[in-house]
Amino acid sequence: MSEKILITGGAGYLGSVLVQKLMESKKSARLAYHDPKYKEKVETPSFYVWDKVTVYDNLMYKQTPLTNYCYRGDFQFVQGDVRDEEKLLPLVKEADVIIPLAAIVGFPACEADKELATAVNTNQIEFILKNKKPSCKVIYPNTNSGYGVGEAGVHCTEETPLNPISHYGKTKCAAEDAVIKDDQIAFRLATVFGVSPRMRLDLLVNDFTYKAYKDGYLVLFEWHFNRNYIHVQDVALAFIFAIQNYEFMKGNAYNIGLSDANLTKLELTYKIKEHFPALSVQCDSIKEDPDKRDYIVSNEKIESLGWRPYYTLDDGIRELKKCFTILGPSLNQYTNL
Ligand SMILES: NC(=O)c1ccc[n+]([C@@H]2O[C@H](COP(=O)([O-])OP(=O)(O)OC[C@H]3O[C@@H](n4cnc5c(N)ncnc54)[C@H](O)[C@@H]3O)[C@@H](O)[C@H]2O)c1
């Protein structure tokens, strides 16, 4: 398999880890070819040989996470806005695989400019689907926040109707509809955590761990709300898994999360406290969390195809603690808020 991969928004939190995994996958495949025993030592779905990776991103956070790969002839970077259709079109037309990550991400950023959020999160996905070549594989990341408020004790499956409550959720679910109608693959991602070269601290696990590290205390609103989580490295591996198993998976949406980590915000805090024993936690019933998501999720559909996460919540918290020690306490620029 030798393919041209286009990743829009590839300089973001997920994208920069995905690019890293793709770079490693090609190297791992080469090593395994020369020494088959190497194969047993690395994450299994990481052997994948491609031809060229192109990242298209407007660098809206002035981020620089991909500089490591500029030396490679098989890596291309184009700075541009996905709404600049003339610039994007030739890249869409030549791609064998498209992973459209570019988006206005998160509840507050989308509420701040709804028109922009619709243009970037929904309209540009429709543009890609309309203009790609017929054989092109598209793997799209939706958020599982589309499940909105779930029924107590009942796992949301891919059959559970989507009921997005925020503008962010609505724009993402509208794009997922178009992706599935086109017989492509959609992921419904849990809240992602872990370290990325383009860090985000506005994600729940990253945010709580950062506060535990920096302040030593956490104030929780609506601590009983259930959330679910997935490590950023596992998301990147899931994209590669989907490229490799495209024929079995196409035309479907898949939940991607840790099946043993459907935890309330308070339970998540207890996990973090195991790594920061002095952490003090206060539950505040006066204030409200504007993000009303509350649901538990089943990941059985993709697990039945053989995909498994490698990294636990404890791995992520340990890794975040190490990362914050390196970056120091002034990390306010790493947020989408
Ligand atoms: N991180 C999560 O927890 C999570 C969960 C579910 C779904 N997702 C989806 O995954 C994708 C990536 O999310 P992320 O966490 O990496 O966010 P991010 O904000 O770090 O990445 C988004 C990237 O898109 C780029 N971008 C934004 N607007 C653009 C435009 N108009 N033109 C070109 N590039 C543009 C940004 O510069 C950034 O590099 C998004 O589609 C998001 O909705 C993320």
PDBQT file of the ligand as one rigid body, heavy atoms in Angstrom, charges set to zero:
ROOT
HETATM    1  N1  LIG A 401      -9.399  16.659  21.305  1.00  0.00    +0.000 N 
HETATM    2  C1  LIG A 401     -10.559  16.079  21.538  1.00  0.00    +0.000 C 
HETATM    3  O1  LIG A 401     -10.883  15.726  22.697  1.00  0.00    +0.000 OA
HETATM    4  C2  LIG A 401     -11.511  15.790  20.391  1.00  0.00    +0.000 A 
HETATM    5  C3  LIG A 401     -12.622  14.991  20.653  1.00  0.00    +0.000 A 
HETATM    6  C4  LIG A 401     -13.511  14.745  19.621  1.00  0.00    +0.000 A 
HETATM    7  C5  LIG A 401     -13.293  15.238  18.346  1.00  0.00    +0.000 A 
HETATM    8  N2  LIG A 401     -12.193  16.015  18.120  1.00  0.00    +0.000 N 
HETATM    9  C6  LIG A 401     -11.995  16.532  16.764  1.00  0.00    +0.000 C 
HETATM   10  O2  LIG A 401     -10.668  16.275  16.354  1.00  0.00    +0.000 OA
HETATM   11  C7  LIG A 401     -10.201  17.328  15.492  1.00  0.00    +0.000 C 
HETATM   12  C8  LIG A 401      -8.896  17.889  16.010  1.00  0.00    +0.000 C 
HETATM   13  O3  LIG A 401      -9.070  18.387  17.340  1.00  0.00    +0.000 OA
HETATM   14  P1  LIG A 401      -7.838  18.877  18.217  1.00  0.00    +0.000 P 
HETATM   15  O4  LIG A 401      -8.112  18.473  19.617  1.00  0.00    +0.000 OA
HETATM   16  O5  LIG A 401      -6.591  18.447  17.564  1.00  0.00    +0.000 OA
HETATM   17  O6  LIG A 401      -8.024  20.465  18.147  1.00  0.00    +0.000 OA
HETATM   18  P2  LIG A 401      -6.986  21.611  17.770  1.00  0.00    +0.000 P 
HETATM   19  O7  LIG A 401      -7.716  22.897  17.977  1.00  0.00    +0.000 OA
HETATM   20  O8  LIG A 401      -5.712  21.394  18.481  1.00  0.00    +0.000 OA
HETATM   21  O9  LIG A 401      -6.740  21.372  16.217  1.00  0.00    +0.000 OA
HETATM   22  C9  LIG A 401      -7.481  21.982  15.194  1.00  0.00    +0.000 C 
HETATM   23  C10 LIG A 401      -6.499  22.377  14.110  1.00  0.00    +0.000 C 
HETATM   24  O10 LIG A 401      -7.232  22.919  13.038  1.00  0.00    +0.000 OA
HETATM   25  C11 LIG A 401      -6.576  24.093  12.592  1.00  0.00    +0.000 C 
HETATM   26  N3  LIG A 401      -7.601  24.960  12.016  1.00  0.00    +0.000 N 
HETATM   27  C12 LIG A 401      -8.644  25.562  12.634  1.00  0.00    +0.000 A 
HETATM   28  N4  LIG A 401      -9.358  26.278  11.756  1.00  0.00    +0.000 NA
HETATM   29  C13 LIG A 401      -8.776  26.111  10.540  1.00  0.00    +0.000 A 
HETATM   30  C14 LIG A 401      -9.058  26.604   9.255  1.00  0.00    +0.000 A 
HETATM   31  N5  LIG A 401     -10.092  27.437   9.021  1.00  0.00    +0.000 N 
HETATM   32  N6  LIG A 401      -8.252  26.243   8.240  1.00  0.00    +0.000 NA
HETATM   33  C15 LIG A 401      -7.191  25.422   8.446  1.00  0.00    +0.000 A 
HETATM   34  N7  LIG A 401      -6.876  24.916   9.650  1.00  0.00    +0.000 NA
HETATM   35  C16 LIG A 401      -7.662  25.264  10.691  1.00  0.00    +0.000 A 
HETATM   36  C17 LIG A 401      -5.914  24.689  13.827  1.00  0.00    +0.000 C 
HETATM   37  O11 LIG A 401      -4.808  25.521  13.519  1.00  0.00    +0.000 OA
HETATM   38  C18 LIG A 401      -5.484  23.434  14.565  1.00  0.00    +0.000 C 
HETATM   39  O12 LIG A 401      -4.188  23.038  14.167  1.00  0.00    +0.000 OA
HETATM   40  C19 LIG A 401     -11.340  18.354  15.444  1.00  0.00    +0.000 C 
HETATM   41  O13 LIG A 401     -12.095  18.130  14.279  1.00  0.00    +0.000 OA
HETATM   42  C20 LIG A 401     -12.162  18.052  16.680  1.00  0.00    +0.000 C 
HETATM   43  O14 LIG A 401     -13.510  18.423  16.524  1.00  0.00    +0.000 OA
HETATM   44  C21 LIG A 401     -11.286  16.303  19.112  1.00  0.00    +0.000 A 
ENDROOT
TORSDOF 0
